[in-house]
Amino acid sequence: MGSIAGVALGGRTAYLRFRRRIAANALVLNETLPINSKWWRDLAKKKGDLLYVAIGDSAAQGIGASAPHRGYVGLLARQIREATGRTVRVLNLSVSGATVGLAVRDQLPRFMKVRQPDIVTVAIGANDIALWDPVAFEAGIRRLFGALPTYAIVADLPCFHLPHNERKVAIANGIVRRVAAESGLTLAPLHDVTRRQGLRRALTQVANDMFHPNDRGYRIWADAFGPVLADDLRRRFPPRADAAARPQAGAVASGSVSGAS
C-alpha cells in the first residue's frame, strides 16, 4: 500500500508541477496582449486597395503565434493579397478575452462605423464556453450576425476535444450554424477542420499555455477559412490583369499586409 500511495503522491506532484508551469506560461503569453493589439492598430493606419475587417477574440489577435501576422487573420490577409493582386488594409477589431456579448458591446459599434468593408471574418464564442449560457449566447449571435453584410464569413467554434467542453460546443455551434444560415452568411467549418486533427496532433498545435494556437495551429485555422474565402474572392474580386507584374512588397511575412510603406 505504501508504494501505491507513493506513486499516487508522485503523480499528483507531477500534475501540480505541470499546472504551475502552464500558469506561468500563460502569464508570459499575457504580456504579448498589448504588443499584438498595438501591432494591429498601427497596421490599420496603412492604406490598401481592399479593406479586410476581422471581429473576434485573442485568436484573431494572433496570441500564441510567434508574431501577430502569423495568426489566422494575418494569414488570411496574405491570401487575399495573393489571390486578388491587390493591396490590403486590415482593420482588426478583435479584443483578447472577448465573448459574444463583449463583441456586441465593444466591437459591433466600431464595425458599424466602417464604410463598405470588402472582406469580413468573424470567429467568436470560444470564451463563452467557460461560463456557458446558451440563451445569452444566441441573443448575442443574432445581434452580431444580423449586423453583418451577407458576404461576411463566420466560423463556428473550434474543437475543444475534451468531452465536457465539446457538449457545450455542440450546442453553441448548432446556434452559430442556424443563425448564419438564417442570415445568409457563409460558414467557415472551423470545428470540423480542427476536430480532424485529433487530440494528439492538436497538442502540437497549441502554444505553451495549452490553450491558444501556435503558428502551426493558426495555419489550421486559416485552412478552415481558406476555401470559402477563395470562392468569395474569385466571385467578387477577380485577379487584376496586371497582378503578375505588380511588386509584392509589404507581404504579411515582412510584417505588413497593405503593401504600403
Secondary structure in CASP SS format (residue, H / E / C, confidence):
PFRMAT SS
TARGET T0000
AUTHOR 0000-0000-0000
METHOD secondary structure of the structure
MODEL  1
M C 1.00
G H 1.00
S H 1.00
I H 1.00
A H 1.00
G H 1.00
V H 1.00
A H 1.00
L H 1.00
G H 1.00
G H 1.00
R H 1.00
T H 1.00
A H 1.00
Y H 1.00
L H 1.00
R H 1.00
F H 1.00
R H 1.00
R H 1.00
R H 1.00
I H 1.00
A H 1.00
A H 1.00
N H 1.00
A H 1.00
L H 1.00
V H 1.00
L H 1.00
N H 1.00
E C 1.00
T C 1.00
L H 1.00
P H 1.00
I H 1.00
N H 1.00
S H 1.00
K H 1.00
W H 1.00
W H 1.00
R H 1.00
D H 1.00
L H 1.00
A H 1.00
K C 1.00
K C 1.00
K C 1.00
G C 1.00
D C 1.00
L E 1.00
L E 1.00
Y E 1.00
V E 1.00
A E 1.00
I E 1.00
G E 1.00
D C 1.00
S H 1.00
A H 1.00
A H 1.00
Q H 1.00
G C 1.00
I C 1.00
G C 1.00
A C 1.00
S C 1.00
A C 1.00
P H 1.00
H H 1.00
R H 1.00
G C 1.00
Y H 1.00
V H 1.00
G H 1.00
L H 1.00
L H 1.00
A H 1.00
R H 1.00
Q H 1.00
I H 1.00
R H 1.00
E H 1.00
A H 1.00
T H 1.00
G C 1.00
R C 1.00
T C 1.00
V E 1.00
R E 1.00
V E 1.00
L E 1.00
N E 1.00
L C 1.00
S C 1.00
V C 1.00
S C 1.00
G C 1.00
A C 1.00
T C 1.00
V H 1.00
G H 1.00
L H 1.00
A H 1.00
V H 1.00
R H 1.00
D H 1.00
Q H 1.00
L H 1.00
P H 1.00
R H 1.00
F H 1.00
M H 1.00
K C 1.00
V C 1.00
R C 1.00
Q C 1.00
P C 1.00
D C 1.00
I E 1.00
V E 1.00
T E 1.00
V E 1.00
A E 1.00
I C 1.00
G C 1.00
A H 1.00
N H 1.00
D H 1.00
I C 1.00
A C 1.00
L C 1.00
W C 1.00
D C 1.00
P H 1.00
V H 1.00
A H 1.00
F H 1.00
E H 1.00
A H 1.00
G H 1.00
I H 1.00
R H 1.00
R H 1.00
L H 1.00
F H 1.00
G H 1.00
A C 1.00
L C 1.00
P C 1.00
T C 1.00
Y C 1.00
A C 1.00
I E 1.00
V E 1.00
A E 1.00
D C 1.00
L C 1.00
P C 1.00
C C 1.00
F C 1.00
H C 1.00
L C 1.00
P H 1.00
H H 1.00
N H 1.00
E H 1.00
R H 1.00
K H 1.00
V H 1.00
A H 1.00
I H 1.00
A H 1.00
N H 1.00
G H 1.00
I H 1.00
V H 1.00
R H 1.00
R H 1.00
V H 1.00
A H 1.00
A H 1.00
E H 1.00
S H 1.00
G C 1.00
L C 1.00
T E 1.00
L E 1.00
A E 1.00
P C 1.00
L H 1.00
H H 1.00
D H 1.00
V H 1.00
T H 1.00
R H 1.00
R C 1.00
Q C 1.00
G H 1.00
L H 1.00
R H 1.00
R H 1.00
A H 1.00
L C 1.00
T C 1.00
Q C 1.00
V E 1.00
A C 1.00
N C 1.00
D C 1.00
M C 1.00
F C 1.00
H C 1.00
P E 1.00
N C 1.00
D H 1.00
R H 1.00
G H 1.00
Y H 1.00
R H 1.00
I H 1.00
W H 1.00
A H 1.00
D H 1.00
A H 1.00
F H 1.00
G H 1.00
P H 1.00
V H 1.00
L H 1.00
A H 1.00
D H 1.00
D H 1.00
L H 1.00
R H 1.00
R H 1.00
R H 1.00
F C 1.00
P C 1.00
P C 1.00
R C 1.00
A C 1.00
D C 1.00
A H 1.00
A H 1.00
A H 1.00
R C 1.00
P C 1.00
Q C 1.00
A C 1.00
G C 1.00
A C 1.00
V H 1.00
A H 1.00
S H 1.00
G C 1.00
S C 1.00
V C 1.00
S C 1.00
G C 1.00
A C 1.00
S C 1.00
END
